Amino acid sequence: MDRADGKLFETQYIQGSESAGGYHGGKIWQLGTKYWAEQGKDYTFMVHYYYDYSPNTANQLAHFFYY
């Protein structure tokens, strides 16, 4: 993944809690993603929820790319 300016950023994960917390916090919550999956959300929603506009992305949007 990269930021809106094309620079890669370090992804981070924590256990977190089984809730909707961590919004734009820069770390994906393991238990939070379980919560979102149970609400019918997919991985793109989750990545944008946790990483967009966070310190990890220099307050930019996160982008996906594939090889």
N, C-alpha and C positions, 0 to 999 in steps of 0.2 A: 504494500500500500504506500501511497505517497500523499503529500499535501497538495493543495491547489496550485502551488508554484512549481510542482514537479519534483521536489526534494523528498527523498525517503525519510521516514521517521520510525523510531523504535516503538514497537507495539508492546504493551504491558498488560498483564492479567493479574487479578487478585481474586480471592475467594468471595469477598463481598457478602451481601445478604440477599435473600430471596425476596427482592422488592424492586421497585422502579428507581432506586437511588443511583447515584453515580453519573447523572446527566452531564455530559461534556466534561467529565472528569479526567479523561485521558487514559483510563485503565478499564479494560473489560472486566466486569464482575462475573465470575463463574456461576454463582447462584442467581445473579440478576438475569443472565441469559436464559436460565431455566424458567424464571418467571415470565420473561418476554415470550419464550417459545410456547408456554402454556396459554398465553394471550393471543397466539396465532401469528406472532411477528416472525419475520425471516432474518437471516444473518445480515442482510444489507441494512435493514432498519437498525439492528443492534450495533453494528459498527458505526453507523452515523450517529446513533444516540450517544455512544460513549466517547468517540474520538473527534467528531466535528467541533470546531471552535475550542479545542482544548489546548493546554500548554504543549502537548506532544505534536500537534499539527501547527504550532505557531499561530493559534487562533484562526486557522483556515479550515476549509472542508477537507475531509479525507476522500481519496480516490482509490478505486480498485484498478489493478491492471493484471493481465494474464500473459504468461509466456507460452 
